Amino acid sequence: MRVLVLAALIACKSKHAPPPVVHDANIDAGFAWTALDDYPRVEAIRTIALPAKRDVPNFDVGGPVVTGNLAIVSSSQLGFVAIDVEAGNIVWTKQAGLHVAPPLLHGTSIVLIGDCFHPPAQWAANEELLGCLRVVTPTGADEAYIAIRGLTGTVEAFANEKGPQRVWEDGEQAVVWRRGEQAVRVDLLSGVAKPVPIDPPPLVVTYKGKRWELRQVEGVVVATGAKPWQSEHAFTEILGKVQLPEMNPFVRVASVHTFRGDPEITVHDIDATGSLNMSTARPVPGIDLLAHGISPDGDAALAVRLDRSRKHDFIAGFTANAFLAWVFVLPEREHRDAIGVAVADQVVVAFHDGDTLTVLPELSAPPTAPGATKGASQIPTP
């Protein structure tokens, strides 16, 4: 199974957490949107309602990160939770404060960052506490739990920032923690944090001994490396790379635009080696790209907002060969919390409404389609 890895934490597993509620049907199967009438629809394999603390404001929502049968999510109301997406049960939980960052895979471990629930130790008088960092193994054992702290006078802007959070790797021993328009580099051994630029890392593509680093500059995809190039048009977001056997690698991008007056989102694949050959998938209706997940091969799932009501959001699944496999309609309710999505080999997992994990079918191109890489999933559906 291809994996987007996620950790399982058993060390601090809650012994008294109520069991999740599992439904083996689409939450909102009867609801139909005219705009999606001509699109292939799927039902959920299962939906899992998580035991959120309703008396706690849901400031932050993050994840999922997926490996094997496990998915990890984070929220102010949940802390950090790992769920077995096949069995539908909670495997472990970790407590956190009101503000939590998205979980991050780091090698074979998982990094969990947020406000300190129990600060682990005292810090120096000239340091300011920013939060706590926990590193755990896939079995849930704690590898580290340390205070994140920076020198007073250097990290106040980050400490006061309340914007959306993101975490990414920075070498083998550090991560970058971004909140809104501020970011710090956190040493995983000491917890020491120092301000750094907020720019995310480039998308790296390698092919036949050559390497490219791809970034967006005012929407335009700019590649530096063996053969520098840039796209002719601006796009909304880089989704990731598509790397199929015996084919040139592609960079997958999404564009939010209008066509004949109707808003839509289109996925394009641009040759990452500089030829500027581009293929385009079937567009889907929508006014905003809320989130996306992509597999190592390039299968991608997009969380799409259909209109300004905030009640009509859906997941669109695209295979690595740019085939629109299916769409899944989320429950018709106002979606106030962030929506997250991850793609694994045999399932797509969406975290929505701050307390619900929905497991969707895999993304498989028809066996006869160019670039098709796999057949039907063998995961049993209860």
Secondary structure in CASP SS format (residue, H / E / C, confidence):
PFRMAT SS
TARGET T0000
AUTHOR 0000-0000-0000
METHOD secondary structure of the structure
MODEL  1
M C 1.00
R C 1.00
V C 1.00
L C 1.00
V C 1.00
L C 1.00
A C 1.00
A C 1.00
L C 1.00
I C 1.00
A C 1.00
C C 1.00
K C 1.00
S C 1.00
K C 1.00
H C 1.00
A C 1.00
P C 1.00
P C 1.00
P C 1.00
V E 1.00
V E 1.00
H E 1.00
D C 1.00
A C 1.00
N C 1.00
I C 1.00
D C 1.00
A C 1.00
G C 1.00
F C 1.00
A C 1.00
W C 1.00
T H 1.00
A H 1.00
L H 1.00
D C 1.00
D C 1.00
Y C 1.00
P C 1.00
R E 1.00
V C 1.00
E C 1.00
A C 1.00
I C 1.00
R E 1.00
T E 1.00
I E 1.00
A E 1.00
L C 1.00
P C 1.00
A C 1.00
K C 1.00
R C 1.00
D C 1.00
V C 1.00
P C 1.00
N C 1.00
F C 1.00
D C 1.00
V E 1.00
G E 1.00
G E 1.00
P E 1.00
V E 1.00
V E 1.00
T E 1.00
G C 1.00
N C 1.00
L E 1.00
A E 1.00
I E 1.00
V E 1.00
S E 1.00
S E 1.00
S C 1.00
Q C 1.00
L C 1.00
G E 1.00
F E 1.00
V E 1.00
A E 1.00
I E 1.00
D E 1.00
V C 1.00
E C 1.00
A C 1.00
G C 1.00
N E 1.00
I E 1.00
V E 1.00
W E 1.00
T E 1.00
K E 1.00
Q C 1.00
A C 1.00
G C 1.00
L C 1.00
H C 1.00
V E 1.00
A C 1.00
P C 1.00
P C 1.00
L E 1.00
L E 1.00
H E 1.00
G C 1.00
T C 1.00
S E 1.00
I E 1.00
V E 1.00
L E 1.00
I E 1.00
G E 1.00
D C 1.00
C C 1.00
F C 1.00
H C 1.00
P C 1.00
P C 1.00
A C 1.00
Q C 1.00
W C 1.00
A C 1.00
A C 1.00
N C 1.00
E E 1.00
E E 1.00
L E 1.00
L E 1.00
G E 1.00
C E 1.00
L E 1.00
R E 1.00
V E 1.00
V E 1.00
T C 1.00
P C 1.00
T C 1.00
G C 1.00
A C 1.00
D E 1.00
E E 1.00
A E 1.00
Y E 1.00
I E 1.00
A E 1.00
I E 1.00
R E 1.00
G E 1.00
L E 1.00
T C 1.00
G C 1.00
T C 1.00
V C 1.00
E H 1.00
A H 1.00
F H 1.00
A H 1.00
N H 1.00
E C 1.00
K C 1.00
G C 1.00
P C 1.00
Q E 1.00
R E 1.00
V E 1.00
W E 1.00
E E 1.00
D C 1.00
G C 1.00
E C 1.00
Q C 1.00
A E 1.00
V E 1.00
V E 1.00
W E 1.00
R E 1.00
R E 1.00
G C 1.00
E C 1.00
Q E 1.00
A E 1.00
V E 1.00
R E 1.00
V E 1.00
D E 1.00
L C 1.00
L C 1.00
S C 1.00
G C 1.00
V E 1.00
A E 1.00
K E 1.00
P E 1.00
V C 1.00
P C 1.00
I C 1.00
D C 1.00
P C 1.00
P C 1.00
P C 1.00
L E 1.00
V E 1.00
V E 1.00
T E 1.00
Y E 1.00
K C 1.00
G C 1.00
K E 1.00
R E 1.00
W E 1.00
E E 1.00
L E 1.00
R E 1.00
Q E 1.00
V E 1.00
E C 1.00
G C 1.00
V E 1.00
V E 1.00
V E 1.00
A E 1.00
T E 1.00
G E 1.00
A C 1.00
K C 1.00
P C 1.00
W E 1.00
Q E 1.00
S E 1.00
E E 1.00
H E 1.00
A E 1.00
F C 1.00
T C 1.00
E E 1.00
I E 1.00
L E 1.00
G E 1.00
K E 1.00
V E 1.00
Q C 1.00
L C 1.00
P C 1.00
E C 1.00
M C 1.00
N C 1.00
P C 1.00
F E 1.00
V E 1.00
R E 1.00
V E 1.00
A E 1.00
S E 1.00
V E 1.00
H E 1.00
T E 1.00
F E 1.00
R C 1.00
G C 1.00
D E 1.00
P E 1.00
E E 1.00
I E 1.00
T E 1.00
V E 1.00
H E 1.00
D E 1.00
I E 1.00
D E 1.00
A C 1.00
T C 1.00
G C 1.00
S C 1.00
L C 1.00
N C 1.00
M E 1.00
S E 1.00
T E 1.00
A C 1.00
R C 1.00
P C 1.00
V E 1.00
P E 1.00
G C 1.00
I C 1.00
D E 1.00
L E 1.00
L E 1.00
A E 1.00
H E 1.00
G E 1.00
I E 1.00
S C 1.00
P C 1.00
D C 1.00
G C 1.00
D C 1.00
A E 1.00
A E 1.00
L E 1.00
A E 1.00
V E 1.00
R E 1.00
L C 1.00
D C 1.00
R C 1.00
S C 1.00
R C 1.00
K C 1.00
H C 1.00
D E 1.00
F E 1.00
I E 1.00
A E 1.00
G E 1.00
F E 1.00
T C 1.00
A C 1.00
N C 1.00
A C 1.00
F C 1.00
L E 1.00
A E 1.00
W E 1.00
V E 1.00
F E 1.00
V E 1.00
L C 1.00
P C 1.00
E C 1.00
R C 1.00
E C 1.00
H C 1.00
R C 1.00
D C 1.00
A C 1.00
I C 1.00
G E 1.00
V E 1.00
A E 1.00
V E 1.00
A C 1.00
D C 1.00
Q C 1.00
V E 1.00
V E 1.00
V E 1.00
A E 1.00
F E 1.00
H E 1.00
D C 1.00
G C 1.00
D C 1.00
T E 1.00
L E 1.00
T E 1.00
V E 1.00
L E 1.00
P E 1.00
E C 1.00
L C 1.00
S C 1.00
A C 1.00
P C 1.00
P C 1.00
T C 1.00
A C 1.00
P C 1.00
G C 1.00
A C 1.00
T C 1.00
K C 1.00
G C 1.00
A C 1.00
S C 1.00
Q C 1.00
I C 1.00
P C 1.00
T C 1.00
P C 1.00
END
